[in-house]
Amino acid sequence: MSMPEERMEGHRIGSFRSPNLIRSKSTSDQKIELNIIRKWGIYRVPSKLRNVNAAAYTPQLLSIGLFHYGKPELKDMEKHKKTYSDNFRKRYWEGIRNGCKLSEKGKGRKLSEKDKDDSLRTLLKVSEQSIIDCYAQFDLDVDRKKVVEIIQVDAFFIIELFMRNCEVEYHDKDYILSSPWLRKAIELELILIENQLPFSLLQDIYIKMSQAFSSSLRQEQAQAHKDETVIDIDEKGNEFLELTCKFFEDFGRVIKDAVPEPKHFTDLVRHFMLPHVEEKVTWEATTKNRYSITMLTAARVNFMRAGDEDDKRLVIKIDDPQASDECVTEKKPSKHKLNLACFKSMNLKLTLFRVKDDTECIIRNVMALEQFVYPEEAFVCNYFLMMDKLVDTVEDVDFLVEKGVIVNMLGSNQQVAQLVNKLCDHIMEEKSCYNHICKKLNTRYESSLNRHLVSLRKVYFKDVWTGSATFFGVVLVVLTIVEIIMSFRQ
């Protein structure tokens, strides 16, 4: 895309700066640019990734933040956002009013419109520049007042929505929460990488609002927030994180590890997909797995599901690899020595992968985030690059569905195979947490004994009929040899 076209594609408030500008600046300016880059967390998806499936990255209903503000197709939702934002202001003003009534200094005092405006200005104390710095390559030449106005409405809308989500008794009267379809659509839009606000900003606003409420009101809210969901979060200053996890509970109902503060909602959803903290992960230069599930199964690799149905992590691991180490670690297996370790099966365990209509959208946005923010710890990208090699045909998907590793809610298994094979288009991988697994799988299949076993299985035992014919043929040959020997003895 040329530079003018790229600027036209941007939103109506700002546009992009070319990365070449960074290279052309002095050393001091480069340091300033580097500090800004480190603050980036919200990115516009590059055209190469977007062209694979533009709809997966583009909001269809709701605009959050600066990248998509002002688009005509998203205008209908703006009035509803404004309604939610105004309701949040009323909550805040009510807290301030109650605080004035409770204090000796504020007794009998009425809040003026100026007081309300001042209180809202203190509520949004984050500077305009710190907000803009979270958006990658966003033009600094923008209307600061307009930016703050957009961010404020969006932030108040999100917090009000999350608070209402915990007030179950009012769901029937709520525009979004009364409709399961609309709620799910909004939830999906809030995960898009281009549709984000800094999480720290939302958390600060919520904390400041909470401080405005009376202690009795806080106790009532804490009672309303009680739920079966178990979340391992430090209660001090993390109530908003708990509200957020409650709203996105479909992606991680139970959090066993302490949740680090995410950059935004896309980052939080990525956290739900990661291995547990106690699981050791080694990052090494990438070694590609070269063989599909069908080929590895013939080489006595067993595929099975790890974890339970509620496990949302995306993890692949070898179960008890020591059982096959003699066969796998031998770089040049002997042609004459029979290695019995090669007859032992290798177990490859994969956590449940549930494929639904929104799966592609969620995975693509998380993978895009990893390409920018976590290029050397790209857990999700590593998982699907591995799956891309394992799943070569629809028969491979059939096998994983049969083993309970994949739950297909799309329709045909052919769709799942196509999805897995296209997710990694234009995805880069410098380091992998599955390098040791790939080496073991490659070496196992390529060992001379396993190659012979695979060839025999493909030719003589490819299906029930061929296997039966082979078995009876061998029996016939054995009986013939026995008959010849017996005739010679006579």
DACORPE-V284547 format. One record per residue. N is the residue number from 1. RES is the residue in one small letter. BURIAL is + if it has 16 or more other ideal C-beta (glycine too) atoms within 10 Angstrom, else -. Layout:
n=(N & N)
res=(RES & RES)
burial=(BURIAL & BURIAL)
This chain:
n=(1 & 2 & 3 & 4 & 5 & 6 & 7 & 8 & 9 & 10 & 11 & 12 & 13 & 14 & 15 & 16 & 17 & 18 & 19 & 20 & 21 & 22 & 23 & 24 & 25 & 26 & 27 & 28 & 29 & 30 & 31 & 32 & 33 & 34 & 35 & 36 & 37 & 38 & 39 & 40 & 41 & 42 & 43 & 44 & 45 & 46 & 47 & 48 & 49 & 50 & 51 & 52 & 53 & 54 & 55 & 56 & 57 & 58 & 59 & 60 & 61 & 62 & 63 & 64 & 65 & 66 & 67 & 68 & 69 & 70 & 71 & 72 & 73 & 74 & 75 & 76 & 77 & 78 & 79 & 80 & 81 & 82 & 83 & 84 & 85 & 86 & 87 & 88 & 89 & 90 & 91 & 92 & 93 & 94 & 95 & 96 & 97 & 98 & 99 & 100 & 101 & 102 & 103 & 104 & 105 & 106 & 107 & 108 & 109 & 110 & 111 & 112 & 113 & 114 & 115 & 116 & 117 & 118 & 119 & 120 & 121 & 122 & 123 & 124 & 125 & 126 & 127 & 128 & 129 & 130 & 131 & 132 & 133 & 134 & 135 & 136 & 137 & 138 & 139 & 140 & 141 & 142 & 143 & 144 & 145 & 146 & 147 & 148 & 149 & 150 & 151 & 152 & 153 & 154 & 155 & 156 & 157 & 158 & 159 & 160 & 161 & 162 & 163 & 164 & 165 & 166 & 167 & 168 & 169 & 170 & 171 & 172 & 173 & 174 & 175 & 176 & 177 & 178 & 179 & 180 & 181 & 182 & 183 & 184 & 185 & 186 & 187 & 188 & 189 & 190 & 191 & 192 & 193 & 194 & 195 & 196 & 197 & 198 & 199 & 200 & 201 & 202 & 203 & 204 & 205 & 206 & 207 & 208 & 209 & 210 & 211 & 212 & 213 & 214 & 215 & 216 & 217 & 218 & 219 & 220 & 221 & 222 & 223 & 224 & 225 & 226 & 227 & 228 & 229 & 230 & 231 & 232 & 233 & 234 & 235 & 236 & 237 & 238 & 239 & 240 & 241 & 242 & 243 & 244 & 245 & 246 & 247 & 248 & 249 & 250 & 251 & 252 & 253 & 254 & 255 & 256 & 257 & 258 & 259 & 260 & 261 & 262 & 263 & 264 & 265 & 266 & 267 & 268 & 269 & 270 & 271 & 272 & 273 & 274 & 275 & 276 & 277 & 278 & 279 & 280 & 281 & 282 & 283 & 284 & 285 & 286 & 287 & 288 & 289 & 290 & 291 & 292 & 293 & 294 & 295 & 296 & 297 & 298 & 299 & 300 & 301 & 302 & 303 & 304 & 305 & 306 & 307 & 308 & 309 & 310 & 311 & 312 & 313 & 314 & 315 & 316 & 317 & 318 & 319 & 320 & 321 & 322 & 323 & 324 & 325 & 326 & 327 & 328 & 329 & 330 & 331 & 332 & 333 & 334 & 335 & 336 & 337 & 338 & 339 & 340 & 341 & 342 & 343 & 344 & 345 & 346 & 347 & 348 & 349 & 350 & 351 & 352 & 353 & 354 & 355 & 356 & 357 & 358 & 359 & 360 & 361 & 362 & 363 & 364 & 365 & 366 & 367 & 368 & 369 & 370 & 371 & 372 & 373 & 374 & 375 & 376 & 377 & 378 & 379 & 380 & 381 & 382 & 383 & 384 & 385 & 386 & 387 & 388 & 389 & 390 & 391 & 392 & 393 & 394 & 395 & 396 & 397 & 398 & 399 & 400 & 401 & 402 & 403 & 404 & 405 & 406 & 407 & 408 & 409 & 410 & 411 & 412 & 413 & 414 & 415 & 416 & 417 & 418 & 419 & 420 & 421 & 422 & 423 & 424 & 425 & 426 & 427 & 428 & 429 & 430 & 431 & 432 & 433 & 434 & 435 & 436 & 437 & 438 & 439 & 440 & 441 & 442 & 443 & 444 & 445 & 446 & 447 & 448 & 449 & 450 & 451 & 452 & 453 & 454 & 455 & 456 & 457 & 458 & 459 & 460 & 461 & 462 & 463 & 464 & 465 & 466 & 467 & 468 & 469 & 470 & 471 & 472 & 473 & 474 & 475 & 476 & 477 & 478 & 479 & 480 & 481 & 482 & 483 & 484 & 485 & 486 & 487 & 488 & 489 & 490)
res=(m & s & m & p & e & e & r & m & e & g & h & r & i & g & s & f & r & s & p & n & l & i & r & s & k & s & t & s & d & q & k & i & e & l & n & i & i & r & k & w & g & i & y & r & v & p & s & k & l & r & n & v & n & a & a & a & y & t & p & q & l & l & s & i & g & l & f & h & y & g & k & p & e & l & k & d & m & e & k & h & k & k & t & y & s & d & n & f & r & k & r & y & w & e & g & i & r & n & g & c & k & l & s & e & k & g & k & g & r & k & l & s & e & k & d & k & d & d & s & l & r & t & l & l & k & v & s & e & q & s & i & i & d & c & y & a & q & f & d & l & d & v & d & r & k & k & v & v & e & i & i & q & v & d & a & f & f & i & i & e & l & f & m & r & n & c & e & v & e & y & h & d & k & d & y & i & l & s & s & p & w & l & r & k & a & i & e & l & e & l & i & l & i & e & n & q & l & p & f & s & l & l & q & d & i & y & i & k & m & s & q & a & f & s & s & s & l & r & q & e & q & a & q & a & h & k & d & e & t & v & i & d & i & d & e & k & g & n & e & f & l & e & l & t & c & k & f & f & e & d & f & g & r & v & i & k & d & a & v & p & e & p & k & h & f & t & d & l & v & r & h & f & m & l & p & h & v & e & e & k & v & t & w & e & a & t & t & k & n & r & y & s & i & t & m & l & t & a & a & r & v & n & f & m & r & a & g & d & e & d & d & k & r & l & v & i & k & i & d & d & p & q & a & s & d & e & c & v & t & e & k & k & p & s & k & h & k & l & n & l & a & c & f & k & s & m & n & l & k & l & t & l & f & r & v & k & d & d & t & e & c & i & i & r & n & v & m & a & l & e & q & f & v & y & p & e & e & a & f & v & c & n & y & f & l & m & m & d & k & l & v & d & t & v & e & d & v & d & f & l & v & e & k & g & v & i & v & n & m & l & g & s & n & q & q & v & a & q & l & v & n & k & l & c & d & h & i & m & e & e & k & s & c & y & n & h & i & c & k & k & l & n & t & r & y & e & s & s & l & n & r & h & l & v & s & l & r & k & v & y & f & k & d & v & w & t & g & s & a & t & f & f & g & v & v & l & v & v & l & t & i & v & e & i & i & m & s & f & r & q)
burial=(- & - & - & - & - & - & - & - & - & + & + & - & + & + & + & + & + & - & - & - & - & + & - & - & - & - & - & - & - & - & - & - & + & - & - & + & - & - & - & + & + & + & + & + & + & - & - & - & + & + & - & + & + & - & - & + & + & + & + & - & - & + & + & + & + & + & + & + & + & - & - & - & - & + & - & - & + & - & - & - & + & - & - & + & + & - & + & + & + & - & + & + & + & - & + & + & + & + & - & + & - & - & - & - & - & - & - & - & - & - & - & - & - & - & - & - & - & - & + & - & - & - & + & + & - & + & - & + & - & - & + & + & + & + & + & + & + & + & - & - & - & + & - & - & - & + & + & + & - & + & + & + & + & + & + & + & + & + & + & + & + & + & + & + & + & + & - & - & - & - & - & - & - & + & - & + & + & - & - & - & - & + & + & - & + & + & + & + & + & + & + & + & + & + & + & + & + & + & + & + & + & + & + & + & + & + & - & + & + & + & - & + & + & - & - & - & - & - & - & - & + & - & - & - & + & - & - & - & - & - & + & - & - & - & - & - & - & + & + & + & + & + & + & + & + & + & + & + & + & - & + & + & + & - & + & - & - & - & + & - & - & + & + & + & + & + & + & + & + & + & + & + & + & + & + & - & - & - & - & - & - & - & - & - & - & - & + & - & + & - & + & + & + & + & + & + & + & + & + & + & + & - & + & - & + & + & - & - & - & - & - & + & + & + & + & + & + & + & - & - & + & - & - & + & - & - & + & + & - & - & - & - & + & - & - & - & - & - & + & - & + & + & - & + & - & + & + & + & + & + & + & + & + & - & + & - & - & - & + & + & + & + & + & + & + & + & + & + & + & + & + & + & + & + & - & - & - & + & + & + & + & + & + & + & + & + & + & + & + & + & + & + & - & - & - & + & + & + & + & + & - & - & - & - & + & + & - & + & - & - & - & - & + & - & - & + & + & - & + & + & + & - & + & + & - & - & + & - & + & - & - & + & + & + & + & - & + & + & - & + & + & + & + & + & + & - & + & - & + & + & - & - & + & + & - & - & - & - & - & - & - & - & - & - & - & - & - & - & - & - & - & - & - & - & - & - & - & - & - & - & - & - & - & - & - & - & - & - & - & -)
